[in-house]
């Protein structure tokens, strides 16, 4: 299966990764909400 033309893999710094993961630990915030905020799939946050 070929990838979509023009889309590049995003590279997150370690600090960005920590910030994104920390947002999921706040009360009332779901992993899905954080994933949508960063235009990513929720399963990438759970890894």
Secondary structure, 3 states (H helix, E strand, C coil): CCCCCCCCCCCCCHHHHHHHHHHCCCCCCCHHHHHHHCCCCHHHHHC
